[in-house]
């Protein structure tokens, strides 16, 4: 076994060790598709689709409801079982097929008219460029490769917007403190600060 294969095997074990307990603990997903997917694919002629890293989203079911035949993959067996259960409950099990893959090690076979990777992010080691390169080769001529993610610039926008809003509130806060009492305003402000900061940490 090569050093690269050893690295991929280690990465795969780390990914499974993180995501499988995550989905075991998480409530089963009941939501709909990613908004970008729905917007860009709604008018497309349905055919064969590959959903990479399905997680708890409803992308595969949304596509199947519109006539697509979907292969959905994830590193978590629990996430895949839940997608399969939802598909069976909706009478779509003939249109939704699941396969477990650690995408740094194995990739689904076949060619597809749509390959979708929605927020294919991970807190553990995960080399996305090679995966996206394989995803591109899986798209049939005339098909669509749809990758949606979150950049550092996006997170920066959240933090910047929060900073600007907070700076403007400082002046108002001084006036409110004079009227309500500084201790009460300080406690309320701590709660507000924690709530406003949360989006920037996700």
C-alpha positions, 0 to 999 in steps of 0.5 A: 500500500502506498503512502497516499493510500495510507493517508486516504485510509487514515482520513477516511477513518477520521471522517467516519469517526466524526460524521457517523456519531454526528448523525446518530446524535442529530435529529433526522432531517425533514427539510427541503433542498438547498436553495441554490440547487432548487433555483438552478436545477428546477428547469432542467430536464430530469435524468441521472443525478449524483448527490455527493455528501448528502448528510441530512439534507433533502436534495435527493428527495427533491430531485426524485420528486421531479423525476430524477434518478438519484445516487446519493452518497455519504461517509455516514451509514446513518445519514444514508439510512435516513435518506433511504427511509425518507425515500421509501416513506415518500414512495421514491425508493425506486428513484433514490439509491444510496452508496457509502463512500469516503470520497477521498478513497472511493468515488461512485462509478457512472456518468451523470447529467447532474453532479451536486456537491452542496457544502461538501465541508468537513472539520477533519482532513478532507482534500476537496480539489481531487474530489471535485476533479473526479466529480467533473469527470463524472458529468456527461457532455451537456450536464451540470456540475453544481458545487456550493460552498462557503468561502473565507470571504463569506464568513468575513462578510458575516463578521464585518456586518456584525461589527458594523452593526455592533459599532452603531449600537454602542451609541444607542446603548449608552442612552438606554443605560442611562434610562434603564440602569447600567447593570440591567443593560449590561446583562441584556447586552451579554445575551445579545452579544452571544446571539449575534456572534453565533453565525460567525462561528458556524 
